Amino acid sequence: QRRKFSRGIKRAPITLLKKLRMSKRETSYGEKPEAVKTHLRNMVIVPEMIGSVVGVYNGKQFINVEIKPDMIGHYLAEFSITYKPIKHGRAGMAGKGAFIPLK
């Protein structure tokens, strides 16, 4: 899938980049910058964002994602899962219902 800005960049992603720059500027050397919350799950990670912390909304809460160099070109949504992975119960419970006798 191509992820290029050949047709320019819209206002919302530019605003996010400005906020990330500000949070980076305000932190002292060696510390993580303040997280910037966003709903822009379709934002492509660009090299300028490396080292920033972005709070990506997953539909319920903001998940903090620290941007690393190997994330460039990916979408923010790929690092903020929108569902809770299910943990299956014990096998063989199909016709017996929910009751499990104590042994």
Summary of the structure (lengths in Angstrom):
residues: 103
radius of gyration: 20.1
end to end distance: 54.9
largest distance: 66.7
contacts: 194
relative contact order: 0.16
helix: 25%
strand: 15%
